[in-house]
Amino acid sequence: WERKKLGDVAEKVIQKNNNNAFKNVLTNSAEYGIISQRDFFERNIANKNNISTYYIVQNDDFVYNPRISNLAPYGPINRNKTGYTGIISPLYYVFRVLNINTAFIEWYFKTTCWHKFMYQHGDSGARSDRFSIKDNELKKLPIKLPADDMEQEKIAKTLTSLDNTLQLH
């Protein structure tokens, strides 16, 4: 296994919806993951005239939501598994992983392994429902992962299989 930083294995997505090409607004829920904002809130809460500053989120991109909840004490980090490209508020941090297994890193963010770093390098600030961490700090987030891609894939498949079995019972 090796220890890397998030910035070594991912790049921040900065592509904005400048020409309003995308209309499907996404949200990142601690409970449901990345889903359509309309489905989550039962309506669109984004102002359709002000979505040009929203980030474009492709399938398999990851999104960090700084909103604190019981399920996500430092905010959830989830993978876009909707199967389509959408857009998300600029309040969120969007990143794309490079040269690592997306399912493995998705499982990593379902653990609490990264929480201590967030606690040490972030701030809950004036708003008690939000967690604040600067982009440059988030890029330093340590991630332990197998150096071998096949091992990452095997671990991810095993965890997914176990999770599917648990869902059945």
LUMVEXNU-811892 format. One record per residue (C-alpha): residue number from 1; residue in three letters; x, y, z. Coordinates in Angstrom, 3 decimals, padded with zeros to 6 digits. Layout:
+-----+--------+----------+----------+----------+
! num ! residu !        X !        Y !        Z !
+-----+--------+----------+----------+----------+
! NUM !    ALA !        X !        Y !        Z !
...
+-----+--------+----------+----------+----------+
//
This chain:
+-----+--------+----------+----------+----------+
! num ! residu !        X !        Y !        Z !
+-----+--------+----------+----------+----------+
!   1 !    TRP !  000.000 !  000.000 !  000.000 !
!   2 !    GLU !  001.070 !  003.562 ! -000.540 !
!   3 !    ARG !  000.051 !  006.890 !  000.873 !
!   4 !    LYS ! -000.887 !  009.630 ! -001.560 !
!   5 !    LYS ! -002.584 !  012.987 ! -001.345 !
!   6 !    LEU ! -005.938 !  013.678 ! -002.945 !
!   7 !    GLY ! -004.230 !  016.227 ! -005.196 !
!   8 !    ASP ! -001.906 !  013.470 ! -006.484 !
!   9 !    VAL ! -004.768 !  011.221 ! -007.580 !
!  10 !    ALA ! -007.466 !  013.732 ! -008.516 !
!  11 !    GLU ! -007.954 !  017.065 ! -010.206 !
!  12 !    LYS ! -010.470 !  019.722 ! -009.301 !
!  13 !    VAL ! -013.189 !  020.165 ! -011.908 !
!  14 !    ILE ! -013.439 !  023.842 ! -012.787 !
!  15 !    GLN ! -015.508 !  023.620 ! -015.963 !
!  16 !    LYS ! -018.579 !  025.778 ! -015.536 !
!  17 !    ASN ! -021.920 !  025.653 ! -017.287 !
!  18 !    ASN ! -021.042 !  028.895 ! -019.119 !
!  19 !    ASN ! -023.393 !  028.446 ! -022.066 !
!  20 !    ASN ! -026.151 !  026.833 ! -019.955 !
!  21 !    ALA ! -025.792 !  023.637 ! -021.995 !
!  22 !    PHE ! -026.764 !  021.518 ! -018.989 !
!  23 !    LYS ! -030.046 !  021.977 ! -017.145 !
!  24 !    ASN ! -030.128 !  018.949 ! -014.835 !
!  25 !    VAL ! -029.129 !  020.277 ! -011.411 !
!  26 !    LEU ! -027.670 !  017.702 ! -009.027 !
!  27 !    THR ! -027.298 !  017.661 ! -005.273 !
!  28 !    ASN ! -025.041 !  015.592 ! -003.009 !
!  29 !    SER ! -026.954 !  014.002 ! -000.150 !
!  30 !    ALA ! -025.283 !  012.163 !  002.721 !
!  31 !    GLU ! -028.086 !  009.593 !  002.654 !
!  32 !    TYR ! -028.772 !  009.166 ! -001.070 !
!  33 !    GLY ! -025.525 !  010.232 ! -002.741 !
!  34 !    ILE ! -025.580 !  012.353 ! -005.879 !
!  35 !    ILE ! -029.101 !  012.649 ! -007.235 !
!  36 !    SER ! -031.236 !  015.061 ! -009.184 !
!  37 !    GLN ! -032.030 !  018.164 ! -007.153 !
!  38 !    ARG ! -035.638 !  017.918 ! -008.314 !
!  39 !    ASP ! -035.914 !  014.374 ! -006.914 !
!  40 !    PHE ! -034.303 !  015.301 ! -003.595 !
!  41 !    PHE ! -036.210 !  018.521 ! -002.891 !
!  42 !    GLU ! -039.285 !  017.584 ! -004.974 !
!  43 !    ARG ! -038.682 !  020.765 ! -006.971 !
!  44 !    ASN ! -035.804 !  022.695 ! -008.533 !
!  45 !    ILE ! -034.371 !  025.117 ! -006.026 !
!  46 !    ALA ! -031.689 !  026.471 ! -008.360 !
!  47 !    ASN ! -032.535 !  029.661 ! -010.208 !
!  48 !    LYS ! -032.576 !  028.560 ! -013.868 !
!  49 !    ASN ! -031.338 !  032.035 ! -014.845 !
!  50 !    ASN ! -028.275 !  031.638 ! -012.634 !
!  51 !    ILE ! -026.831 !  028.201 ! -013.446 !
!  52 !    SER ! -023.981 !  029.417 ! -015.648 !
!  53 !    THR ! -021.646 !  029.426 ! -012.619 !
!  54 !    TYR ! -022.518 !  025.838 ! -011.679 !
!  55 !    TYR ! -019.842 !  023.167 ! -012.108 !
!  56 !    ILE ! -020.304 !  020.467 ! -014.726 !
!  57 !    VAL ! -020.320 !  017.039 ! -013.063 !
!  58 !    GLN ! -019.659 !  014.096 ! -015.351 !
!  59 !    ASN ! -020.514 !  010.517 ! -014.542 !
!  60 !    ASP ! -017.907 !  009.103 ! -012.082 !
!  61 !    ASP ! -016.838 !  012.576 ! -010.899 !
!  62 !    PHE ! -016.802 !  013.046 ! -007.126 !
!  63 !    VAL ! -018.488 !  015.843 ! -005.215 !
!  64 !    TYR ! -017.721 !  017.108 ! -001.725 !
!  65 !    ASN ! -020.667 !  018.773 ! -000.003 !
!  66 !    PRO ! -019.601 !  020.851 !  003.022 !
!  67 !    ARG ! -022.998 !  020.450 !  004.687 !
!  68 !    ILE ! -022.682 !  018.694 !  008.047 !
!  69 !    SER ! -025.206 !  016.043 !  009.087 !
!  70 !    ASN ! -025.503 !  013.090 !  011.453 !
!  71 !    LEU ! -024.535 !  010.779 !  008.592 !
!  72 !    ALA ! -021.660 !  013.001 !  007.420 !
!  73 !    PRO ! -020.021 !  014.977 !  010.246 !
!  74 !    TYR ! -017.605 !  016.646 !  007.788 !
!  75 !    GLY ! -019.919 !  016.583 !  004.787 !
!  76 !    PRO ! -020.329 !  013.738 !  002.295 !
!  77 !    ILE ! -018.018 !  012.921 ! -000.579 !
!  78 !    ASN ! -019.909 !  010.920 ! -003.187 !
!  79 !    ARG ! -019.414 !  009.657 ! -006.726 !
!  80 !    ASN ! -021.778 !  010.622 ! -009.518 !
!  81 !    LYS ! -023.347 !  007.303 ! -010.474 !
!  82 !    THR ! -026.427 !  008.789 ! -012.127 !
!  83 !    GLY ! -025.206 !  007.749 ! -015.565 !
!  84 !    TYR ! -025.425 !  011.286 ! -016.928 !
!  85 !    THR ! -023.721 !  014.665 ! -016.795 !
!  86 !    GLY ! -025.328 !  017.340 ! -014.675 !
!  87 !    ILE ! -024.430 !  020.547 ! -012.882 !
!  88 !    ILE ! -023.958 !  021.371 ! -009.229 !
!  89 !    SER ! -023.732 !  024.497 ! -007.110 !
!  90 !    PRO ! -020.344 !  026.228 ! -006.925 !
!  91 !    LEU ! -020.583 !  025.778 ! -003.134 !
!  92 !    TYR ! -019.508 !  022.169 ! -003.709 !
!  93 !    TYR ! -016.018 !  020.878 ! -004.546 !
!  94 !    VAL ! -016.017 !  018.667 ! -007.662 !
!  95 !    PHE ! -013.064 !  016.448 ! -008.520 !
!  96 !    ARG ! -012.145 !  013.738 ! -011.000 !
!  97 !    VAL ! -009.859 !  010.872 ! -010.020 !
!  98 !    LEU ! -006.919 !  009.937 ! -012.230 !
!  99 !    ASN ! -005.251 !  006.551 ! -012.606 !
! 100 !    ILE ! -006.985 !  004.923 ! -009.637 !
! 101 !    ASN ! -010.041 !  002.747 ! -009.382 !
! 102 !    THR ! -013.117 !  004.954 ! -008.927 !
! 103 !    ALA ! -015.001 !  002.267 ! -007.001 !
! 104 !    PHE ! -012.073 !  001.850 ! -004.583 !
! 105 !    ILE ! -011.874 !  005.565 ! -003.839 !
! 106 !    GLU ! -015.657 !  005.680 ! -003.512 !
! 107 !    TRP ! -015.426 !  003.047 ! -000.769 !
! 108 !    TYR ! -012.605 !  005.000 !  000.875 !
! 109 !    PHE ! -014.895 !  008.015 !  001.243 !
! 110 !    LYS ! -017.573 !  005.824 !  002.838 !
! 111 !    THR ! -015.156 !  005.191 !  005.718 !
! 112 !    THR ! -014.138 !  007.561 !  008.490 !
! 113 !    CYS ! -010.429 !  007.303 !  007.566 !
! 114 !    TRP ! -010.412 !  010.859 !  006.203 !
! 115 !    HIS ! -012.363 !  012.494 !  009.047 !
! 116 !    LYS ! -009.378 !  013.141 !  011.329 !
! 117 !    PHE ! -007.649 !  015.106 !  008.570 !
! 118 !    MET ! -010.778 !  017.190 !  008.026 !
! 119 !    TYR ! -011.075 !  017.861 !  011.757 !
! 120 !    GLN ! -007.435 !  018.967 !  011.941 !
! 121 !    HIS ! -007.400 !  021.102 !  008.778 !
! 122 !    GLY ! -010.907 !  022.493 !  008.472 !
! 123 !    ASP ! -013.292 !  024.638 !  010.435 !
! 124 !    SER ! -016.985 !  024.472 !  011.227 !
! 125 !    GLY ! -016.980 !  028.274 !  011.161 !
! 126 !    ALA ! -019.824 !  030.628 !  011.944 !
! 127 !    ARG ! -022.492 !  028.405 !  010.380 !
! 128 !    SER ! -022.895 !  025.274 !  012.440 !
! 129 !    ASP ! -024.353 !  023.310 !  009.515 !
! 130 !    ARG ! -021.347 !  023.855 !  007.218 !
! 131 !    PHE ! -017.776 !  022.659 !  007.312 !
! 132 !    SER ! -015.094 !  024.791 !  005.729 !
! 133 !    ILE ! -011.814 !  023.591 !  004.280 !
! 134 !    LYS ! -009.720 !  025.449 !  001.733 !
! 135 !    ASP ! -009.158 !  023.779 ! -001.641 !
! 136 !    ASN ! -005.389 !  023.683 ! -001.100 !
! 137 !    GLU ! -005.891 !  021.875 !  002.211 !
! 138 !    LEU ! -008.365 !  019.392 !  000.764 !
! 139 !    LYS ! -005.822 !  018.500 ! -001.926 !
! 140 !    LYS ! -003.471 !  017.425 !  000.898 !
! 141 !    LEU ! -005.977 !  014.860 !  002.213 !
! 142 !    PRO ! -003.987 !  011.632 !  002.691 !
! 143 !    ILE ! -005.310 !  008.505 !  001.006 !
! 144 !    LYS ! -003.908 !  005.016 !  001.578 !
! 145 !    LEU ! -004.369 !  002.728 ! -001.379 !
! 146 !    PRO ! -002.849 ! -000.367 ! -002.949 !
! 147 !    ALA ! -000.213 !  000.511 ! -005.529 !
! 148 !    ASP ! -001.557 ! -002.242 ! -007.789 !
! 149 !    ASP ! -004.657 ! -001.306 ! -009.818 !
! 150 !    MET ! -005.897 ! -004.898 ! -009.819 !
! 151 !    GLU ! -005.776 ! -005.023 ! -006.022 !
! 152 !    GLN ! -007.802 ! -001.792 ! -005.848 !
! 153 !    GLU ! -010.367 ! -003.353 ! -008.168 !
! 154 !    LYS ! -010.530 ! -006.617 ! -006.177 !
! 155 !    ILE ! -011.061 ! -004.754 ! -002.912 !
! 156 !    ALA ! -013.764 ! -002.562 ! -004.424 !
! 157 !    LYS ! -015.564 ! -005.565 ! -005.947 !
! 158 !    THR ! -015.400 ! -007.458 ! -002.647 !
! 159 !    LEU ! -016.820 ! -004.537 ! -000.686 !
! 160 !    THR ! -019.547 ! -004.002 ! -003.284 !
! 161 !    SER ! -020.464 ! -007.689 ! -003.162 !
! 162 !    LEU ! -020.627 ! -007.630 !  000.643 !
! 163 !    ASP ! -022.737 ! -004.491 !  000.566 !
! 164 !    ASN ! -025.130 ! -006.043 ! -001.957 !
! 165 !    THR ! -025.457 ! -009.134 !  000.250 !
! 166 !    LEU ! -026.206 ! -006.985 !  003.298 !
! 167 !    GLN ! -028.834 ! -005.061 !  001.333 !
! 168 !    LEU ! -030.653 ! -008.333 !  000.670 !
! 169 !    HIS ! -030.981 ! -009.152 !  004.366 !
+-----+--------+----------+----------+----------+
//
